[in-house]
Amino acid sequence: KKAGGKDLNLEDCDLLKFPDKLLSVKSLVKLNLSHNSIPSVPSDFSKLSRLVHVNLSYNEVEVLPSSLAKLKSLEELDVAFNVLAVLPEALVRLKGLKQLHAGGNAISTLPAGLAGLASLHVLSLTSSRLQQVPAGCFEPAALRVLDLSQNELSALPEAVTRLSHLEELDLSNNRLPELPSFINQLPSLVVLRLHHNQLQELPPSIEGCVKLRVLDCSNNIMPSLEGVSLAEMHQMEELRFASNRLKTFDVGIGHMRSLRVLDLEYNELSKLTREVGWLGASLRELLLQNNKLQTLPGEVSFLNPTVKLTLERNPLLDPFSMLLGNKKTVEQIKPYCQTYVRAFPENCLATGEAVLQSAAGTPARFLIEAHDFEGKPRVNGKDTFTATFVEELAAGAAEEESTVVHGIVKDLQDGTYQVAWNNRKAGYFLLSVKNDRDHVRNSPFMHRVLPGPTTPANCRIEGLLGVPLAAAELLRFTIVAQDQFNNRQVLDNEPFVVSITGGNTPVPLITDLHNGSYEVQWTPAWPGQYVVEVGFSGFHLAGSPFQVTVGPP
């Protein structure tokens, strides 16, 4: 009566059969008959034509009547944990159906034509003793939740990638030995549950699942996550890898600024990444008990004082042992943690003019100033920095042609680091300065390597030798200015000198083309032998003087 005759709950009422009188309550919108012992559903069940939600779970139903297809308003059908072997083919005519819960039965195939259920968002086949995924699971294009947990699956077919709108995939409690690499082809995936399988590793391609908020890989047999990065999963809220065999856990969690739960209990960790301390604003549970941790990163002192921190059964040393048994909070041990704190990449600075520009063949240096997570200058060393210059290539150039130069980083033991290099190739380079795998502030930088001083022996003459020369014509050749490493010069007004003897001793005209080259024009009056001398700062260019023969007009 309270529900206006629309909502009837007969859950757990010891019903041994379907109450026939219900068929006269045609106003019903929601019917719950779960947790009874009903063996069958009458064929005229469709008289309840206004039904939107039907729950027949946890009964003893063997067959569903085809007349269900007449319930045009039905949006949710729960027939889980009965004794069904098949679902009626007529089910595909329920065009408005949004949720279908059919787990806990003996269903191994699904009706053909599920693709017609354009509104189906949730499909559950949990606890169905499935050894293979029924093909019909991949037909409903709008599917958002697929629950295949508690089965006997040993593989996930690639057909799952058809579900481009899938947000939640539950594969927990199966027999999966691996997660296929095509998992990154589920672009909408938000929740991925893989716990209680036989996974030995994760594919590197999982880094493409950037929308993940929940990833549960607990209770597997993974010894390592080498080669796996989760750093781009910025929306991650819950990350669970408990009860594996992990010795390290360095997957880039420092960028998960929404992470609330990190569960690493019951592993073999001897070291904890400092990045946990970067999550103080969001992290509420850091679960680490039953590992081999003797120390913790000093960054744990940046965590919220109310964080749930489990450290039992770790061989912790002072000062971190004070956290055992809640003797002290992370905030209270903060003064003891300073020597354990390391640099925070986003607060570190690369300083000096040489960050942006240097000259080919000239040793160059700049400094890195390390700061911690709170922005305080580091006063000792032992942080790891790298500086890598990668040449910017013209469009269409092969990547393997790019020049890569690694700077030499020297720890000055006072929180600063000197980066030295000597690049012989001029051009534009992308300079990446990183602390471990993360860029420091404003990195990468666009760095320009200027050519060194012009070297006469390396300059080129083009258009003078090996070409036909005729008298009484305006002739041209080009001087290409280069440094000692054959980098083309970028300076203007270089002091090139050209003299020509023979014939009418023509006077050359030199024009700066403002691109590191100079055009020389001259006009021999009559045929014969000419001597062309090209000099720079008192020195001949390579090959100068040149003997050339001018033919008749």
Secondary structure, DSSP 8 states (H G I E B T S, - for coil): -TTTTSEEE-TTS--SS--GGGGG-TT-SEEE--SS------GGGGG-TT--EEE--SS------GGGGG-TT--EEE--SS--S---GGGGG-TT--EEE--SS------TTGGG-TT--EEE-TTS--SS--GGGG--TT--EEE--SS------GGGGG-TT--EEE--SS--S---GGGGG-TT--EEE--SS------GGGGG-TT-SEEE--SS-----TT---TT-TT--EEE--SS--S---S-GGG-TT--EEE--SS--S---GGGGGGTTT--EEE--SS--S---GGGGGS-TT-EEE-TT----TTGGGGGGGSS-TTTTGGG-GGG----GGG-EEESGGGTEEETTS-EEEEEE-B-TTS-B--S----EEEEEEE---TT--GGG--EEE-EEEE-SSSEEEEEE---S-EEEEEEEEETTEE-TT-SEEEEEE--SB-GGG-EEESSSSS--BTTS-EEEEEE-BBTT--B---SS--EEEEEESTT----EEEE-SSSEEEEEE--SSSEEEEEEEEETTEE-TT-SEEEEEB--
